[in-house]
Structures are given as C-alpha cells and as structure tokens.
Amino acid sequence: MDSLNAFTGVVRRCVDDYGMISPGDRIAVGISGGKDSLVLLAALAYLRRYYPAPFELEGITIDTGFPGMDFSGVEKMCEELGVPYIREIVFDARQEENPCSLCSKMRRGALNTTMKEHGCNKLALGHHFDDAVETFMMSLVFEGRLNCFKPVTYMSRADVTQIRPLLYIGEQRSANLAGQLELPVVKSTCPMDHTSKRQEIKDLLTTLSAQYPDLRSKVFGAMQRLPLDGWGPTPHERVKTRERKKEE
C-alpha cells in the first residue's frame, strides 16, 4: 500500500512542475470531507515539514447543510496536524429543497470569502488525475471543445490563486492512502450524488479502459502536449529541454 512519504513525493513533483507554492504562502485547503481533500491535507501537512519554500496551512469546510454529515473527525485530524480549521454552513439559513443550481457558486464564493478573511492567498483543491481527464472529456463530449481547469488559476475578481497539487495522483491511489491512514472520510448525503454528467463520463471511461487500459494516461498526456491552456510545457519540462539543448 502507498505510504504518505511516497505519495507526498508525487505531490511535490506536481507542485514543483507548476510552481504552485511560493515562500510565505498561506494556503487554504478546501476540505469537503471526501477522501481526496483529506489526503491532500495530509500530504501538504507532511510536505510543509521539509519544503524549501516555507508555507502555512488552514483547513476550510463549506458545509452544504445536508443532514448526517459529521465533520468532528475532520476537526480532530486538523488539530493533530496542527492546522487551523474553519467550518461554514452555506445552506442552513435558506433551507433549499434542491440547491444543486446554487451549490457550486455558493461554495466557491463562501470559500473565497472565508479564506480571505483568514489571510490566505491560495486555495488548494483536491482535483486529481482522473478528475482532470473526466473534465476534459466532458468538455469534448458535451461542449465540443478542448478545455479543462488549470493546475494553477488566478481568480482576479476574488484575488485568489487556486492550485491543484493532486493532478499526478490517480483516484485509486488516493483511496488507497485514505484507507491506509484511516482518514475520517465524511460520506456525502447529497441526493444528487452519482447522477451527474460527470458520472456518465466516468462510467464511459471505465468501459473504454477495459479495452484500452492506458486511455486515461494518453488523454492526460495529450492535455499537456497540446498544450492545453495552463498545462504545458511545465516549468520542469522547460528546464529539461534547456538542459538537452546545452548537451547538444
């Protein structure tokens, strides 16, 4: 099973490749309670111990207010890691019966507001390798264009930089580490879970991967080689290219 040390090594490579962390950053980790956000928190807390660019962490949960979601384990985890933890409830006052159309915008707005109030300049999100491939395929299939979120995105209106350090980590590897570390995963009680267009694409990729096992890797590589906006060549790749030219 994956160790936190090896896992964090891959996270660091992604951080370095895309220049995600600078000295003095105060990084808010968006904690949904799912396995990906929790392994991201664990990896960044571990990376913080030795990374050459000193940075601080803060955990933030935007609670959608659905019943049965207990974040006490997440709070305890943050305490053990020495990471301040904030939890905001966004639907408690409105009591929306079907908040799906508002959910994304409200959570994003609440995250940005809360992190700025606590002096954070960057927001770390738990999107991983499979999320990126699925998002790219959703754009292609449903919109007819080549598009995906970026590894690093500056949101000028909010004055917030979003980073995605798990982009070199596959979903199964994330799940393995969460199980190994016995992380306090909070099961979502959202009634719309697994009924989205993203789930359709996930299922399609699973079906195709049975015949073409390296399909996801090829799609991810194509995103970097196109290059898709913000995806490549990475700073790390540019350094290697310069070194090869010097040798020639």
BELHU-V113492 format. One record per backbone hydrogen bond with DSSP energy under -0.5 kcal/mol. NH is the residue of the N-H (numbers start at 1). CO is the residue of the C=O. If there is no record, write none. Layout:
BEGIN
nh=<NH/NH>
co=<CO/CO>
END
This chain:
BEGIN
nh=<7/8/9/10/11/12/13/14/15/16/17/18/19/20/24/25/25/27/27/28/28/29/30/30/31/31/32/38/39/40/41/42/43/44/45/46/47/48/49/50/51/54/56/58/59/60/61/63/63/69/70/71/75/76/77/78/79/80/81/82/82/83/84/84/86/88/90/90/91/95/101/102/103/104/106/107/108/109/110/111/112/113/114/115/116/117/118/119/120/121/122/123/124/124/125/125/129/129/132/133/134/135/136/137/138/139/140/141/142/143/143/144/144/145/147/153/155/155/156/159/160/161/162/162/163/164/167/169/174/175/176/177/178/179/180/181/182/183/185/186/187/193/195/200/201/202/203/204/205/206/207/208/209/210/210/211/211/212/215/218/219/220/221/222/223/224/225/226/228/231/232/235/236/238/239/240/241/242/243/244/245/246/247/248>
co=<3/4/5/6/7/8/9/10/11/12/13/14/16/15/54/22/54/25/56/26/122/58/28/124/29/60/30/34/35/36/37/38/39/40/41/42/43/44/46/47/47/52/25/27/84/29/86/61/88/66/68/69/71/72/73/74/75/76/77/78/79/78/57/82/59/61/63/88/63/91/98/99/99/100/102/103/104/105/106/107/108/109/110/111/112/113/114/116/115/26/26/161/28/122/123/163/166/169/128/129/130/131/132/133/134/135/136/137/138/138/139/139/140/139/145/162/153/160/154/155/155/121/153/160/123/151/164/166/170/171/172/173/174/175/176/177/179/178/183/33/185/190/192/196/197/198/199/200/201/202/203/204/205/206/207/207/208/208/212/214/215/216/217/218/219/220/221/222/223/228/228/17/17/234/235/236/237/238/239/240/241/242/243/244>
END
